[in-house]
Structures are given as C-alpha cells and as structure tokens.
C-alpha cells in the first residue's frame, strides 16, 4: 500500500511541477497565468461547457468590475439569453 501512495505522490508532484512551469511560461510570454475560456474552447472544440463558458465570459466579463469572470457570469441577469439557464451556477 505504501508503494502506491508514494507512486501517487510522485505523479502528483510531477503534474504540479508541469502546471507551474506552464504557468511561468505563459507569464514570461506576457500572457495571463491561466488560460481564458476562449483558449480552452479552442483547444477542445467539442466541449459544450467550454463553448458556453467562452461565450458567457465574452458577453458579460468586465475586468474593471468587481469579481472574477465566473462570479460575473453567475450574477448575469439577462434571462432573454438562450444560454442563461446553462451558465455557471
């Protein structure tokens, strides 16, 4: 059992290190540390969730307003939007 947990710990450490490197590389290129919803949707064009997130972020997100794009999407009041019932909750 201890071999499995040590192996799992090594895999998690490796994945964490890779994610940190990817974020550092993005920052070094002048990009945000994390991918935007549009970037995620472009990488996975068959993902309905990624497409909805990208559209909602594009529609409602204002970096000058309070809150993250997710918080602003959750607080969206445009009930005439076809995606309103499918946005992040």
C-alpha positions in Angstrom: 0.0 0.0 0.0 2.8 2.4 0.8 4.3 1.9 -2.7 1.1 3.0 -4.3 0.8 6.2 -2.2 4.5 7.1 -2.8 4.0 6.5 -6.6 0.8 8.6 -6.5 2.6 11.3 -4.6 5.4 11.4 -7.2 2.8 11.6 -10.0 1.1 14.5 -8.3 4.3 16.3 -7.7 5.3 15.8 -11.4 1.9 17.1 -12.5 2.1 20.1 -10.2 5.6 21.0 -11.4 4.4 20.7 -15.0 1.5 23.1 -14.3 3.7 25.6 -12.5 6.2 25.5 -15.5 3.3 26.0 -18.0 2.0 29.0 -16.0 5.5 30.5 -15.7 6.0 30.1 -19.5 2.7 31.9 -20.2 3.6 34.8 -17.9 7.1 35.0 -19.5 5.3 35.4 -22.9 3.1 38.2 -21.4 0.0 36.1 -21.3 -2.2 35.6 -18.2 -1.0 32.7 -16.0 -4.2 30.7 -16.7 -5.9 30.0 -20.0 -9.0 32.0 -20.8 -12.3 30.3 -21.5 -11.9 31.1 -25.2 -8.5 29.4 -25.3 -9.9 26.3 -23.5 -12.8 26.2 -26.0 -10.4 26.4 -29.0 -8.4 23.5 -27.6 -11.5 21.4 -27.1 -14.0 22.4 -29.8 -16.4 19.5 -29.0 -16.8 20.7 -25.4 -20.2 22.3 -24.9 -19.2 23.5 -21.4 -16.1 25.2 -22.7 -18.1 26.9 -25.5 -20.7 28.2 -23.1 -18.1 29.5 -20.7 -16.2 31.2 -23.5 -19.4 32.9 -24.8 -20.6 34.0 -21.4 -17.1 35.4 -20.5 -17.0 37.3 -23.8 -20.5 38.7 -23.2 -20.5 39.7 -19.6 -17.0 39.9 -18.2 -15.6 43.4 -17.5 -12.2 43.3 -15.8 -12.9 46.8 -14.4 -16.0 45.5 -12.5 -15.7 43.6 -9.2 -15.4 39.9 -9.2 -13.9 37.2 -11.4 -15.4 36.3 -14.8 -17.1 33.3 -13.1 -18.7 35.5 -10.4 -19.9 38.0 -13.1 -21.4 35.1 -15.2 -23.1 33.7 -12.1 -24.6 37.1 -11.4 -25.9 37.6 -15.0 -29.5 38.7 -15.1 -30.1 38.5 -18.9 -32.9 36.0 -18.9 -33.5 36.5 -22.6 -30.2 34.9 -23.4 -30.5 31.3 -24.7 -27.5 30.3 -22.6 -28.8 31.8 -19.3 -30.0 28.5 -17.9 -26.8 26.8 -18.9 -24.3 29.3 -17.5 -22.1 28.6 -14.4 -24.1 28.4 -11.2 
